[in-house]
Amino acid sequence: MIRSVISGCGSYLPARIMKNADFEGMVETSDEWIVQRTGIRERRIAAEGETTADLGEAAARAALASAGLTPADLDMIILATSTPDHTFPATAVEIQARLGMHHGAAFDSQAVCSGFIFALTTADQFIRTGHARRILVIGAETFSRILDWTDRTTCVLFGDGAGAVVVEAATGRGDNSDRGILTAHLRSDGTHRDKLYVDGGPSSTGTVGHLRMQGKEVFRHAVGIITDVIEAAYAATGLTSDDIDWFVPHQANRRIIDASARKLGIPPEKVIVTVDRHGNTSAASIPLALCEAVGDGRIRRGDVVLLEAMGGGFTWGSVLLRW
């Protein structure tokens, strides 16, 4: 059986650190208020002129170096983002050109905070069907560009960054001992679109717009729908929370992360948390957290790793893999 194995991991964060105290002169808030409700203490903000393609390219080069590969070894690039450089062409094509890659295909995937899970699952399908052998999957965002900096309920939550992985085809036995993606599950429900959205777009307003969110409603739905796709992963593999070595959730809110892990019976020491330092980086959130845990030696070869995310739409999904 063909499995999709992650062979390289890389990330990039902008240099500028914006701490909670920096908001106190902008909106009615405080460090204590933000930490208590979200767990966020700081986030990174892209510099003037620094774009999603810039962040994505840097993460891509780091992932290729980690895998010991060059752009010539790739068959495809999939970029998960909700903040592209342009309406078109796809930002993935921009990154492809910067890498000097003139073959294969590159395209964007848009599922907001679930974007990396959707992109990784898409890559898995291309690899398992034999359409590609090596795919670069990137999550990159500059959410600071779509925030309303007068709205204290949203502007304190998000940050900028990028993470990337190289996914390669490998032969497995077809059971849970295989390295690579063991199962993936995607969901969406458009009836919830008004709970988390951007109030602009080329076809509607002709503007970029700003992010809008009904925070209490998002929180109310989050734990339940996250559990849904994780239970689907368990059902597909026969694994349970006891078999999970590391849980890498979308880094949106510390309370959601803690409540989800508690409901699933995953102990805190197995949960990778970066939201305190990165804020919510949307599609970049999971690869940033994943690459940090790989880089510092927590995630090791053979570990069972559970990824999950939920985003606007609503969209949500899970990937269960063996490192």
HUVENFEN-V872844 format. One record per backbone hydrogen bond with DSSP energy under -1.0 kcal/mol. CO is the residue of the C=O (numbers start at 1). NH is the residue of the N-H. E is the energy in kcal/mol with one decimal. If there is no record, write none. Layout:
# HUVENFEN-V872844
co=(CO | CO)
nh=(NH | NH)
e=(E | E)
This chain:
# HUVENFEN-V872844
co=(1 | 3 | 4 | 5 | 8 | 10 | 12 | 16 | 18 | 19 | 20 | 21 | 23 | 23 | 27 | 30 | 31 | 32 | 33 | 34 | 35 | 38 | 41 | 43 | 44 | 47 | 51 | 52 | 53 | 54 | 55 | 56 | 57 | 58 | 59 | 60 | 61 | 62 | 63 | 64 | 70 | 71 | 75 | 76 | 77 | 78 | 79 | 80 | 90 | 91 | 92 | 93 | 94 | 95 | 96 | 97 | 105 | 107 | 109 | 111 | 112 | 114 | 115 | 116 | 117 | 118 | 119 | 120 | 121 | 122 | 123 | 124 | 125 | 126 | 126 | 127 | 133 | 134 | 135 | 136 | 137 | 138 | 139 | 141 | 142 | 143 | 146 | 148 | 151 | 151 | 154 | 157 | 161 | 162 | 163 | 164 | 165 | 166 | 167 | 168 | 170 | 175 | 180 | 183 | 185 | 187 | 189 | 190 | 192 | 195 | 197 | 201 | 201 | 210 | 212 | 213 | 214 | 215 | 216 | 217 | 218 | 221 | 222 | 223 | 224 | 225 | 226 | 227 | 228 | 229 | 230 | 231 | 232 | 233 | 234 | 240 | 241 | 246 | 247 | 248 | 250 | 253 | 254 | 255 | 256 | 257 | 258 | 259 | 260 | 261 | 267 | 268 | 270 | 274 | 274 | 275 | 276 | 276 | 280 | 281 | 282 | 284 | 285 | 286 | 287 | 288 | 289 | 290 | 291 | 292 | 293 | 293 | 294 | 300 | 303 | 304 | 304 | 305 | 306 | 307 | 308 | 309 | 311 | 314 | 315 | 316 | 317 | 318 | 319 | 320 | 320 | 321 | 322)
nh=(172 | 170 | 181 | 168 | 166 | 164 | 162 | 45 | 43 | 22 | 23 | 24 | 26 | 27 | 29 | 34 | 35 | 36 | 37 | 38 | 39 | 254 | 20 | 18 | 160 | 50 | 55 | 56 | 57 | 58 | 59 | 60 | 61 | 62 | 63 | 64 | 65 | 66 | 67 | 69 | 73 | 74 | 105 | 136 | 107 | 138 | 109 | 140 | 94 | 95 | 96 | 97 | 98 | 99 | 101 | 100 | 77 | 79 | 81 | 114 | 115 | 118 | 119 | 120 | 121 | 122 | 123 | 124 | 125 | 126 | 127 | 128 | 129 | 131 | 132 | 130 | 169 | 75 | 167 | 78 | 165 | 80 | 163 | 161 | 145 | 146 | 211 | 151 | 154 | 155 | 157 | 280 | 141 | 12 | 139 | 10 | 137 | 7 | 135 | 5 | 3 | 178 | 322 | 320 | 318 | 316 | 192 | 193 | 195 | 214 | 212 | 205 | 206 | 199 | 197 | 215 | 218 | 219 | 220 | 221 | 222 | 225 | 226 | 227 | 228 | 229 | 230 | 231 | 232 | 233 | 234 | 235 | 236 | 237 | 238 | 243 | 244 | 306 | 272 | 308 | 252 | 257 | 258 | 259 | 260 | 261 | 262 | 263 | 264 | 266 | 270 | 271 | 247 | 277 | 278 | 279 | 41 | 42 | 159 | 284 | 285 | 288 | 289 | 290 | 291 | 292 | 293 | 294 | 295 | 296 | 298 | 299 | 297 | 303 | 323 | 245 | 246 | 321 | 248 | 319 | 250 | 317 | 315 | 189 | 311 | 187 | 309 | 185 | 307 | 182 | 183 | 305 | 180)
e=(-3.9 | -2.2 | -2.0 | -3.1 | -2.0 | -3.0 | -2.1 | -2.0 | -1.7 | -1.5 | -1.8 | -1.0 | -2.1 | -2.5 | -1.4 | -2.3 | -2.6 | -2.3 | -1.6 | -2.2 | -1.3 | -3.4 | -1.8 | -3.3 | -2.8 | -2.5 | -2.1 | -3.0 | -2.6 | -1.9 | -2.1 | -2.4 | -2.6 | -1.7 | -2.2 | -2.5 | -2.2 | -2.1 | -1.9 | -2.6 | -2.0 | -1.4 | -1.2 | -2.4 | -2.0 | -2.7 | -3.1 | -2.0 | -1.1 | -2.3 | -2.4 | -2.2 | -2.2 | -2.0 | -2.4 | -1.2 | -2.0 | -2.2 | -1.8 | -1.9 | -2.1 | -2.3 | -2.8 | -2.9 | -2.2 | -2.1 | -2.4 | -2.1 | -1.8 | -2.1 | -2.3 | -2.8 | -1.7 | -1.9 | -1.3 | -1.3 | -2.1 | -2.9 | -3.0 | -2.7 | -2.6 | -3.7 | -2.5 | -1.8 | -1.8 | -1.8 | -2.7 | -2.1 | -1.4 | -2.6 | -1.7 | -3.0 | -2.5 | -2.7 | -3.1 | -2.6 | -2.8 | -2.6 | -2.6 | -3.1 | -3.5 | -1.8 | -2.5 | -2.7 | -2.3 | -2.3 | -1.6 | -1.6 | -2.0 | -3.0 | -3.7 | -1.6 | -2.8 | -2.4 | -2.5 | -1.0 | -2.3 | -2.5 | -2.1 | -1.6 | -1.9 | -2.1 | -2.2 | -2.1 | -1.4 | -1.3 | -1.4 | -2.7 | -1.5 | -1.5 | -2.2 | -2.4 | -1.9 | -1.4 | -2.9 | -1.6 | -1.0 | -2.7 | -2.7 | -1.3 | -1.4 | -2.2 | -2.7 | -2.3 | -2.4 | -2.3 | -2.3 | -2.3 | -2.0 | -2.7 | -2.1 | -1.7 | -3.1 | -1.7 | -2.3 | -1.8 | -2.2 | -1.7 | -1.9 | -2.2 | -1.8 | -2.1 | -2.1 | -3.1 | -2.6 | -1.7 | -2.0 | -2.0 | -2.6 | -2.0 | -1.3 | -1.8 | -1.1 | -2.4 | -3.2 | -2.0 | -2.0 | -2.5 | -3.4 | -2.1 | -1.2 | -2.2 | -2.4 | -2.5 | -3.2 | -2.7 | -2.1 | -2.5 | -3.0 | -2.8 | -1.6 | -3.2 | -3.2)
